[in-house]
């Protein structure tokens, strides 16, 4: 049955093309939403860009007809800007009619008396609660959400006949039988059906339809040794030049950032497969912000970029007293030569980055649009690594199911140039692992 969807401002700020996501149903935008969009349109952040984009889209529809009466959408529905918020008689007296959220509620309640069912679409939890209390159906905008429990892990298990594992090591490949096939670059733990203790670690190559052994990292990568199979899988992806997009998801202490930096240093400094190692992260504070920071741009950014420098310092051997001075000197020399670059994501728009090893840390704080902006900066020969923990989000406008990191994991899992692994076991320390588990 056809429905009327009433959109809140935050839906359009989250996805300016949301009006095209409701198939053949009617889409209604309360006039107060237009007023709120006007407040955001001058912003230089993503919400400002989205506000300007939806305004341009609505202006294009305005030229096709009267928005107050409804303009046809390509899917068969109708787009309308509704003015009837001036009739708040259906609101209870506790809800002030001049408040924007309540005016949106009033619009939806007034439309409820038409023939079609009305659904309020908002990312505001409290507004959904108020709508439910008034007997109005309300939904979150979930066109780009991913349920964490169903998030692609990047690995699976396969039971094989006795002798297959020996043959796999002898030939260097194994063709899996039956369907469904693993995803491209999905890791497979082969288990001997007669002797489950005999196992082998493999990665699926879709082009040849074979499982191949993962890269041997027993001697370590830039002084770092893998401590569990997920870390071995991660290094296999990070060191493979054919895999151009790598996503590493895991809770605090699983080694996401350290492994990515170690592989980046190895591929950039040691083997010279890439021209430069670029490491970046979004600028979001944990807890209450301390306000403006003094100094030039480098001094202002130092607190935000310090976690990356700490890891680089450790990898260069500067964490031990005997090598501290030499490690810092070597690290600063690489910075001076331009082989390592650490910068915030604020300035990445408009750049073209060829033949670089780009690591984006804390990617769970980015929206799908911001992630798209970053990946589209990648030039010829560039490898992009995204790391993050969906359970540690500091961005107030996204959550564990709607952030850009999980969005990319699901969208790229069928692509041969992309690989993903979810790291499970914490290796930072026993205390850190207990904190991540118990708190």
C-alpha positions as CSV (number, residue, x, y, z in Angstrom):
1,X,0.0,0.0,0.0
2,X,1.2,3.5,-0.9
3,X,2.4,5.6,2.1
4,X,3.4,9.2,2.9
5,X,6.9,9.6,4.3
6,X,7.5,12.8,6.3
7,X,11.2,13.6,6.4
8,X,13.0,15.3,9.3
9,X,15.9,17.7,8.7
10,X,18.5,15.3,10.0
11,X,17.6,12.8,7.3
12,X,18.4,15.2,4.5
13,X,21.5,16.4,6.2
14,X,22.7,12.8,6.5
15,X,21.7,11.9,2.9
16,X,20.7,14.8,0.6
17,X,19.4,12.2,-1.9
18,X,17.1,10.6,0.6
19,X,14.0,11.7,-1.2
20,X,14.8,9.1,-3.9
21,X,14.9,6.2,-1.5
22,X,11.2,5.6,-1.0
23,X,10.3,3.8,-4.2
24,X,6.7,4.8,-5.4
25,X,5.6,6.4,-2.1
26,X,5.0,10.0,-1.5
27,X,7.6,12.1,0.2
28,X,6.6,15.2,2.3
29,X,9.1,17.8,3.6
30,X,7.6,20.2,6.2
31,X,8.4,23.8,5.6
32,X,10.2,24.1,8.9
33,X,12.7,21.6,7.5
34,X,13.5,24.1,4.7
35,X,14.0,26.8,7.4
36,X,16.4,24.5,9.3
37,X,18.3,23.6,6.2
38,X,18.8,27.4,5.6
39,X,20.7,27.6,8.9
40,X,23.2,24.9,7.8
41,X,23.8,25.9,4.1
42,X,26.7,28.3,4.9
43,X,28.7,25.6,6.8
44,X,32.0,24.4,5.4
45,X,31.6,20.9,6.9
46,X,29.7,17.9,5.4
47,X,26.3,19.1,6.8
48,X,26.8,22.4,5.1
49,X,27.5,20.7,1.8
50,X,24.6,18.4,2.2
51,X,22.3,21.3,3.0
52,X,23.3,23.1,-0.2
53,X,22.9,19.9,-2.3
54,X,19.4,19.2,-1.1
55,X,18.5,22.8,-1.7
56,X,19.7,22.5,-5.3
57,X,17.8,19.3,-5.7
58,X,14.6,20.9,-4.4
59,X,15.1,23.9,-6.7
60,X,15.3,21.6,-9.7
61,X,12.0,20.0,-8.7
62,X,10.5,23.5,-8.2
63,X,11.2,24.3,-11.8
64,X,9.2,21.2,-12.8
65,X,6.0,22.2,-10.9
66,X,4.6,23.6,-7.7
67,X,6.2,21.9,-4.7
68,X,3.2,22.9,-2.6
69,X,0.9,20.8,-4.8
70,X,3.4,18.0,-5.4
71,X,5.9,17.2,-8.1
72,X,6.2,13.6,-9.5
73,X,9.3,11.6,-8.6
74,X,11.0,9.1,-11.0
75,X,10.0,6.2,-8.8
76,X,6.3,6.9,-9.1
77,X,5.8,8.9,-5.9
78,X,5.3,12.5,-5.4
79,X,7.5,15.2,-3.6
80,X,5.7,17.9,-1.7
81,X,6.7,20.7,0.6
82,X,4.0,20.9,3.2
83,X,2.8,24.1,4.9
84,X,0.1,22.8,7.3
85,X,2.3,23.1,10.4
86,X,0.3,26.2,11.1
87,X,-2.5,23.8,12.4
88,X,-1.1,22.4,15.6
89,X,-4.4,21.5,17.1
90,X,-3.5,17.8,17.1
91,X,-0.5,18.4,19.4
92,X,-1.0,17.9,23.1
93,X,-0.5,21.2,25.2
94,X,2.8,19.8,26.6
95,X,4.4,20.2,23.2
96,X,5.2,23.8,22.3
97,X,4.0,24.4,18.8
98,X,6.9,26.8,18.0
99,X,9.6,24.2,18.4
100,X,10.9,22.8,15.1
101,X,10.5,19.1,16.1
102,X,6.9,19.7,17.2
103,X,6.1,21.5,14.0
104,X,7.3,18.5,12.1
105,X,5.1,16.3,14.4
106,X,2.2,18.5,13.7
107,X,2.7,18.2,9.9
108,X,2.8,14.4,10.2
109,X,-0.3,14.3,12.5
110,X,-2.3,16.5,10.1
111,X,-1.4,14.3,7.1
112,X,-2.5,11.3,9.1
113,X,-6.1,12.2,8.5
114,X,-5.6,11.7,4.7
115,X,-6.4,8.4,3.1
116,X,-2.7,7.1,3.0
117,X,-0.7,5.8,6.0
118,X,1.9,8.3,7.3
119,X,5.4,7.5,8.5
120,X,7.7,10.0,10.1
121,X,11.3,9.3,9.1
122,X,13.9,10.8,11.5
123,X,17.3,10.0,13.0
124,X,16.3,11.7,16.2
125,X,15.6,9.1,18.8
126,X,13.6,11.4,21.0
127,X,11.4,12.5,18.1
128,X,10.6,8.9,17.3
129,X,9.6,8.4,20.9
130,X,7.3,11.4,20.9
131,X,5.8,10.3,17.6
132,X,5.1,6.8,19.0
133,X,3.5,8.4,22.1
134,X,1.1,10.3,19.8
135,X,0.2,7.2,17.9
136,X,2.3,8.1,14.9
137,X,4.5,5.5,13.1
138,X,8.1,6.6,13.1
139,X,11.2,5.0,11.6
140,X,14.9,5.6,11.5
141,X,16.5,6.3,8.0
142,X,18.4,3.1,7.4
143,X,19.2,3.0,3.7
144,X,22.9,2.8,4.4
145,X,23.0,1.1,7.8
146,X,24.8,-2.2,8.6
147,X,23.9,-4.4,11.5
148,X,27.1,-5.0,13.4
149,X,26.1,-8.5,14.3
150,X,25.8,-9.3,10.6
151,X,28.9,-7.4,9.5
152,X,31.1,-9.4,7.2
153,X,34.0,-10.7,9.2
154,X,36.4,-11.5,6.4
155,X,37.0,-15.1,7.4
156,X,35.4,-18.5,7.4
157,X,36.1,-22.2,8.1
158,X,36.1,-25.2,5.7
159,X,36.3,-28.8,6.6
160,X,38.4,-30.8,4.0
161,X,39.2,-34.5,3.4
162,X,42.4,-36.0,4.8
163,X,45.3,-35.3,2.6
164,X,43.9,-32.1,1.2
165,X,46.0,-29.8,3.5
166,X,49.2,-31.6,2.5
167,X,48.3,-31.3,-1.1
168,X,47.5,-27.6,-0.6
169,X,51.0,-26.9,0.8
170,X,52.6,-29.0,-1.9
171,X,50.8,-27.3,-4.8
172,X,50.4,-23.9,-3.3
173,X,46.7,-23.8,-4.1
174,X,43.4,-25.7,-3.6
175,X,40.1,-25.3,-5.6
176,X,37.1,-25.3,-3.2
177,X,34.2,-27.4,-4.3
178,X,30.5,-26.5,-4.0
179,X,28.7,-23.3,-3.5
180,X,28.5,-20.6,-2.2
181,X,32.1,-19.6,-3.0
182,X,34.0,-17.4,-0.5
183,X,34.0,-13.7,-1.1
184,X,37.0,-12.3,-3.0
185,X,40.1,-12.2,-0.6
186,X,38.1,-13.9,2.2
187,X,40.3,-15.9,4.5
188,X,39.6,-19.6,5.0
189,X,40.7,-21.8,7.9
190,X,41.1,-25.3,6.3
191,X,40.5,-28.1,8.9
192,X,41.2,-31.8,8.4
193,X,37.9,-33.6,8.9
194,X,39.7,-36.6,10.4
195,X,42.2,-34.6,12.4
196,X,40.8,-31.1,13.4
197,X,44.2,-30.2,14.9
198,X,45.7,-30.1,11.4
199,X,44.8,-26.8,9.8
200,X,46.0,-24.3,7.2
201,X,45.4,-20.6,6.6
202,X,44.4,-19.6,3.1
203,X,43.0,-16.7,1.1
204,X,40.5,-17.0,-1.7
205,X,41.5,-15.7,-5.1
206,X,38.4,-15.1,-7.1
207,X,40.1,-14.7,-10.5
208,X,41.5,-18.2,-10.4
209,X,38.8,-19.7,-8.1
210,X,41.5,-21.1,-5.8
211,X,42.6,-20.9,-2.2
212,X,46.2,-19.8,-1.8
213,X,48.5,-19.8,1.3
214,X,48.8,-16.5,3.1
215,X,52.1,-14.6,3.1
216,X,54.7,-15.9,5.5
217,X,55.4,-13.3,8.2
218,X,57.2,-15.5,10.8
219,X,60.2,-13.1,10.7
220,X,58.0,-10.2,11.4
221,X,57.2,-7.0,9.5
222,X,59.2,-3.9,10.6
223,X,60.0,-5.7,13.9
224,X,56.3,-6.6,14.5
225,X,55.2,-10.3,14.7
226,X,51.6,-11.4,14.4
227,X,50.2,-12.9,17.6
228,X,47.0,-14.5,16.3
229,X,45.5,-15.7,13.0
230,X,43.5,-12.5,12.5
231,X,46.7,-10.5,12.7
232,X,48.3,-12.9,10.2
233,X,45.3,-12.3,7.9
234,X,45.6,-8.5,8.3
235,X,49.3,-8.6,7.3
236,X,48.6,-10.7,4.3
237,X,46.2,-8.0,3.1
238,X,48.4,-5.1,4.1
239,X,51.4,-6.5,2.2
240,X,49.6,-7.5,-1.0
241,X,50.0,-4.8,-3.6
242,X,47.2,-6.1,-5.7
243,X,44.7,-5.4,-2.9
244,X,44.1,-1.7,-3.1
245,X,41.6,-1.2,-0.3
246,X,42.0,-2.8,3.1
247,X,39.5,-2.4,6.0
248,X,40.5,-3.5,9.6
249,X,37.8,-3.5,12.2
250,X,38.4,-4.4,15.8
251,X,38.1,-3.2,19.4
252,X,40.8,-1.3,21.2
253,X,44.1,-3.1,21.5
254,X,43.7,-5.6,18.7
255,X,46.7,-4.1,16.8
256,X,44.8,-2.5,13.9
257,X,46.9,0.8,13.7
258,X,50.2,-0.8,14.6
259,X,50.0,-3.5,12.0
260,X,48.9,-1.0,9.3
261,X,51.8,1.3,10.2
262,X,54.3,-1.5,10.2
263,X,53.2,-2.7,6.8
264,X,53.1,0.8,5.5
265,X,56.7,1.5,6.7
266,X,57.9,-1.9,5.2
267,X,56.2,-1.2,1.8
268,X,57.3,2.5,1.6
269,X,60.8,2.6,3.3
270,X,62.0,-0.9,2.9
271,X,60.7,-2.2,-0.5
272,X,60.0,1.2,-2.0
273,X,56.7,-0.1,-3.5
274,X,55.1,3.3,-2.6
275,X,56.4,6.8,-2.8
276,X,55.1,8.0,0.5
277,X,53.3,6.8,3.7
278,X,50.4,9.1,4.5
279,X,48.7,8.6,7.8
280,X,45.6,10.6,8.7
281,X,42.7,10.6,11.2
282,X,39.5,12.6,11.8
283,X,39.7,15.3,14.4
284,X,37.2,14.4,17.1
285,X,37.8,14.8,20.8
286,X,37.2,12.1,23.5
287,X,34.9,13.7,26.0
288,X,34.6,17.5,26.4
289,X,36.7,19.6,24.1
290,X,39.4,21.8,25.8
291,X,38.8,24.7,23.4
292,X,41.2,26.4,21.0
293,X,44.8,25.3,20.9
294,X,47.7,27.8,20.6
295,X,50.5,27.9,18.1
296,X,50.8,27.4,14.3
297,X,48.9,24.6,12.4
298,X,51.5,22.0,13.3
299,X,51.3,22.8,17.0
300,X,47.5,22.8,16.9
301,X,47.4,19.4,15.3
302,X,50.0,17.7,17.4
303,X,47.6,16.5,20.2
304,X,45.3,15.0,17.5
305,X,48.1,13.3,15.6
306,X,50.1,12.2,18.7
307,X,48.6,8.6,18.8
308,X,50.0,8.0,15.3
309,X,53.4,9.5,16.2
310,X,53.5,7.3,19.3
311,X,53.1,4.2,17.1
312,X,55.6,5.4,14.6
313,X,58.0,6.2,17.5
314,X,57.6,2.6,18.8
315,X,58.1,1.1,15.4
316,X,61.2,3.0,14.7
317,X,62.7,1.5,17.9
318,X,62.3,4.7,19.9
319,X,60.3,3.1,22.7
320,X,63.4,1.5,24.3
321,X,65.9,3.7,26.2
322,X,68.9,2.4,24.3
323,X,67.5,3.3,20.9
324,X,65.4,6.3,21.7
325,X,67.6,9.1,20.4
326,X,68.5,7.2,17.2
327,X,64.9,6.2,16.6
328,X,63.6,9.8,16.9
329,X,66.4,11.0,14.6
330,X,65.6,8.4,12.0
331,X,61.9,9.1,12.2
332,X,62.3,12.9,11.9
333,X,64.6,12.3,8.9
334,X,61.8,10.4,7.1
335,X,59.5,13.2,7.8
336,X,62.0,15.8,6.5
337,X,62.4,13.7,3.3
338,X,58.7,13.6,2.8
339,X,58.5,9.8,3.0
340,X,56.1,9.9,5.9
341,X,53.3,12.4,6.2
342,X,50.9,12.8,9.1
343,X,47.9,15.1,8.6
344,X,44.2,15.5,9.5
345,X,41.5,14.6,7.1
346,X,40.3,18.2,7.0
347,X,42.6,19.1,4.1
348,X,42.3,16.0,2.0
349,X,39.4,17.2,-0.2
350,X,40.6,18.1,-3.7
351,X,43.9,16.2,-3.4
352,X,45.1,13.5,-5.9
353,X,47.4,11.0,-4.2
354,X,49.2,8.6,-6.7
355,X,51.5,5.8,-5.6
356,X,51.0,6.4,-1.8
357,X,50.2,4.1,1.1
358,X,47.3,5.9,2.8
359,X,46.2,4.9,6.3
360,X,43.1,6.4,7.7
361,X,42.9,5.7,11.5
362,X,39.7,6.0,13.6
363,X,37.6,5.7,10.4
364,X,34.5,4.8,12.4
365,X,34.1,8.5,13.0
366,X,33.5,9.2,9.3
367,X,30.3,9.3,7.4
368,X,29.8,7.2,4.2
369,X,30.1,10.4,2.2
370,X,33.4,11.3,3.9
371,X,34.8,7.8,3.3
372,X,33.8,8.2,-0.4
373,X,35.7,11.5,-0.5
374,X,38.8,9.9,0.9
375,X,38.8,6.8,-1.3
376,X,38.2,8.8,-4.4
377,X,41.5,10.7,-3.7
378,X,43.4,7.6,-4.4
379,X,45.5,7.9,-7.6
380,X,47.2,5.3,-9.7
381,X,49.1,2.8,-7.6
382,X,47.8,4.1,-4.2
383,X,46.7,1.7,-1.5
384,X,44.1,2.8,1.1
385,X,43.9,1.2,4.6
386,X,40.9,2.1,6.8
387,X,41.1,1.1,10.5
388,X,38.6,1.6,13.3
389,X,36.3,0.3,16.0
390,X,32.6,0.8,15.4
391,X,31.9,0.7,19.2
392,X,34.1,3.8,19.8
393,X,32.3,6.5,17.9
394,X,32.8,10.2,18.9
395,X,30.9,11.7,16.0
396,X,27.4,12.6,17.4
397,X,25.8,12.3,13.9
398,X,26.6,8.7,13.2
399,X,26.4,5.4,15.1
400,X,27.8,1.9,15.0
401,X,25.5,0.9,12.1
402,X,25.6,4.0,10.0
403,X,29.3,5.0,10.0
404,X,31.4,5.0,6.9
405,X,33.8,2.2,8.0
406,X,31.1,-0.5,8.2
407,X,29.4,0.9,5.1
408,X,32.6,0.3,3.1
409,X,33.1,-3.2,4.5
410,X,29.7,-4.3,3.2
411,X,29.9,-2.4,-0.1
412,X,33.3,-3.7,-1.1
413,X,33.1,-7.3,0.1
414,X,32.5,-8.6,-3.4
415,X,35.3,-6.6,-5.0
416,X,38.6,-8.4,-5.9
417,X,40.7,-5.3,-5.2
418,X,39.4,-5.1,-1.6
419,X,40.0,-7.1,1.5
420,X,38.7,-7.1,5.1
421,X,39.3,-8.7,8.4
422,X,37.8,-8.3,11.8
423,X,40.4,-8.5,14.6
424,X,39.0,-10.2,17.7
425,X,41.7,-10.8,20.3
426,X,43.3,-7.9,22.1
427,X,47.1,-8.0,22.3
428,X,48.0,-4.6,23.8
429,X,48.1,-5.9,27.4
430,X,46.2,-8.2,29.8
431,X,44.7,-5.1,31.4
432,X,43.6,-3.5,28.1
433,X,42.0,-6.8,27.0
434,X,40.1,-7.1,30.3
435,X,38.9,-3.5,30.0
436,X,37.7,-4.0,26.5
437,X,35.9,-7.1,27.5
438,X,34.4,-6.1,30.9
439,X,33.7,-2.4,30.7
